[in-house]
Amino acid sequence: MRRTYLLWVTAAAGLAVDQSTKAIAAVVVEGREPTHALGGTVTFSALRNSGAAGSFAPHATLVFTILACAVLA
């Protein structure tokens, strides 16, 4: 029971970090020229993925979501 709880807490934390960084990127980076940091070693730019699994099957995002839920069930 404790492992299942820890799994869900870890998944929720990962989802929260993922969505937070996406929201920050949408506000700070999107629609602007790439930003260089650390002397040009790191470049921040925004790109949109039009579909699931690295733009594979862009109209099948819902299918991938349903399959993932079925695997987790």
Backbone as CSV, one residue per row, in Angstrom:
resi,resn,N_x,N_y,N_z,CA_x,CA_y,CA_z,C_x,C_y,C_z
1,MET,0.825,-1.192,0.000,0.000,0.000,0.000,0.870,1.257,0.000
2,ARG,1.936,1.243,0.781,2.822,2.408,0.862,3.526,2.652,-0.470
3,ARG,3.908,1.588,-1.167,4.579,1.746,-2.466,3.641,2.349,-3.507
4,THR,2.397,1.937,-3.478,1.421,2.492,-4.415,1.231,3.984,-4.155
5,TYR,1.138,4.356,-2.878,1.008,5.768,-2.509,2.222,6.548,-2.994
6,LEU,3.402,6.012,-2.774,4.634,6.681,-3.199,4.680,6.818,-4.717
7,LEU,4.219,5.815,-5.430,4.159,5.871,-6.887,3.259,7.018,-7.349
8,TRP,2.066,7.124,-6.763,1.128,8.181,-7.149,1.650,9.568,-6.783
9,VAL,2.296,9.697,-5.639,2.859,10.985,-5.236,3.976,11.387,-6.192
10,THR,4.824,10.444,-6.562,5.911,10.728,-7.495,5.366,11.112,-8.869
11,ALA,4.357,10.397,-9.335,3.745,10.715,-10.627,3.098,12.095,-10.599
12,ALA,2.411,12.425,-9.524,1.766,13.737,-9.409,2.803,14.850,-9.365
13,ALA,3.891,14.621,-8.649,4.959,15.627,-8.583,5.595,15.818,-9.954
14,GLY,5.843,14.738,-10.657,6.409,14.828,-12.007,5.486,15.576,-12.956
15,LEU,4.202,15.287,-12.874,3.224,15.980,-13.716,3.176,17.472,-13.382
16,ALA,3.225,17.797,-12.099,3.195,19.207,-11.686,4.423,19.959,-12.198
17,VAL,5.598,19.341,-12.091,6.824,19.982,-12.592,6.749,20.142,-14.107
18,ASP,6.297,19.118,-14.801,6.177,19.166,-16.260,5.254,20.294,-16.703
19,GLN,4.072,20.364,-16.133,3.107,21.379,-16.530,3.564,22.780,-16.135
20,SER,4.231,22.900,-15.000,4.740,24.205,-14.561,5.811,24.726,-15.513
21,THR,6.747,23.870,-15.896,7.810,24.319,-16.804,7.258,24.654,-18.186
22,LYS,6.235,23.929,-18.629,5.596,24.252,-19.909,4.909,25.611,-19.844
23,ALA,4.241,25.904,-18.732,3.566,27.193,-18.580,4.582,28.330,-18.541
24,ILE,5.675,28.120,-17.839,6.728,29.144,-17.777,7.317,29.373,-19.158
25,ALA,7.591,28.310,-19.876,8.151,28.440,-21.229,7.185,29.162,-22.160
26,ALA,5.896,28.893,-22.022,4.903,29.548,-22.881,4.891,31.050,-22.649
27,VAL,5.116,31.475,-21.419,5.093,32.896,-21.103,6.428,33.568,-21.416
28,VAL,7.522,32.919,-21.076,8.837,33.553,-21.149,9.513,33.397,-22.504
29,VAL,9.396,32.249,-23.132,10.199,31.936,-24.316,9.401,32.001,-25.616
30,GLU,8.170,31.542,-25.605,7.394,31.399,-26.838,7.147,32.743,-27.516
31,GLY,7.343,32.759,-28.826,7.103,33.958,-29.616,8.255,34.947,-29.608
32,ARG,9.377,34.546,-29.079,10.552,35.423,-29.012,11.735,34.743,-29.678
33,GLU,12.747,35.536,-29.937,13.994,34.997,-30.481,14.636,34.069,-29.444
34,PRO,15.388,33.071,-29.885,16.075,32.202,-28.929,16.958,32.996,-27.973
35,THR,16.967,32.573,-26.718,17.760,33.220,-25.673,18.977,32.357,-25.385
36,HIS,20.145,32.962,-25.379,21.385,32.239,-25.122,21.816,32.459,-23.680
37,ALA,22.329,31.416,-23.055,22.807,31.491,-21.676,24.137,30.755,-21.572
38,LEU,24.841,31.005,-20.506,26.131,30.362,-20.232,27.090,30.524,-21.407
39,GLY,27.197,31.754,-21.886,28.129,32.039,-22.977,27.765,31.381,-24.289
40,GLY,26.487,31.125,-24.516,26.048,30.505,-25.758,26.032,28.989,-25.714
41,THR,26.412,28.407,-24.584,26.409,26.946,-24.446,24.984,26.401,-24.408
42,VAL,24.075,27.163,-23.811,22.676,26.752,-23.682,21.808,27.757,-24.432
43,THR,20.883,27.258,-25.228,19.952,28.120,-25.958,18.528,27.708,-25.622
44,PHE,17.709,28.683,-25.252,16.302,28.439,-24.952,15.463,28.909,-26.129
45,SER,14.673,27.975,-26.687,13.743,28.319,-27.753,12.499,27.456,-27.594
46,ALA,11.380,27.930,-28.102,10.124,27.199,-27.958,9.736,26.559,-29.283
47,LEU,9.387,25.288,-29.217,8.897,24.550,-30.379,7.611,23.849,-29.974
48,ARG,6.690,23.740,-30.888,5.435,23.043,-30.624,5.457,21.678,-31.295
49,ASN,5.036,20.664,-30.564,4.906,19.310,-31.092,3.456,19.137,-31.535
50,SER,3.253,18.885,-32.796,1.891,18.821,-33.333,1.170,17.516,-33.018
51,GLY,1.833,16.557,-32.456,1.167,15.293,-32.182,1.825,14.536,-31.058
52,ALA,1.407,13.318,-30.881,1.948,12.470,-29.829,3.198,11.766,-30.324
53,ALA,3.988,11.302,-29.425,5.157,10.475,-29.725,6.080,11.119,-30.754
54,GLY,6.497,12.351,-30.478,7.446,13.020,-31.365,6.888,13.359,-32.732
55,SER,5.665,13.837,-32.769,4.962,14.237,-33.994,4.550,13.057,-34.870
56,PHE,4.641,11.861,-34.337,4.151,10.687,-35.066,2.639,10.637,-34.883
57,ALA,1.912,10.479,-35.944,0.450,10.378,-35.917,-0.175,11.576,-35.206
58,PRO,-0.052,12.775,-35.786,-0.531,13.985,-35.112,-2.027,13.999,-34.794
59,HIS,-2.810,13.194,-35.473,-4.250,13.169,-35.202,-4.638,11.996,-34.303
60,ALA,-3.655,11.299,-33.748,-3.937,10.131,-32.919,-3.558,10.346,-31.460
61,THR,-3.450,11.591,-31.028,-3.077,11.870,-29.644,-4.067,11.226,-28.672
62,LEU,-5.341,11.315,-28.975,-6.354,10.710,-28.108,-6.183,9.196,-28.043
63,VAL,-5.836,8.582,-29.159,-5.626,7.128,-29.187,-4.468,6.749,-28.264
64,PHE,-3.374,7.486,-28.331,-2.233,7.198,-27.456,-2.605,7.400,-25.990
65,THR,-3.401,8.397,-25.703,-3.833,8.651,-24.326,-4.684,7.500,-23.815
66,ILE,-5.610,7.027,-24.615,-6.466,5.908,-24.222,-5.652,4.642,-24.023
67,LEU,-4.710,4.384,-24.912,-3.842,3.207,-24.769,-3.014,3.279,-23.492
68,ALA,-2.467,4.454,-23.189,-1.670,4.611,-21.976,-2.524,4.364,-20.737
69,CYS,-3.746,4.878,-20.733,-4.647,4.652,-19.595,-4.991,3.171,-19.459
70,ALA,-5.194,2.506,-20.582,-5.519,1.071,-20.551,-4.353,0.261,-19.997
71,VAL,-3.135,0.650,-20.336,-1.960,-0.063,-19.833,-1.835,0.129,-18.327
72,LEU,-2.116,1.342,-17.855,-2.006,1.630,-16.421,-3.115,0.996,-15.592
73,ALA,-4.243,0.682,-16.224,-5.391,0.123,-15.476,-5.173,-1.308,-15.050
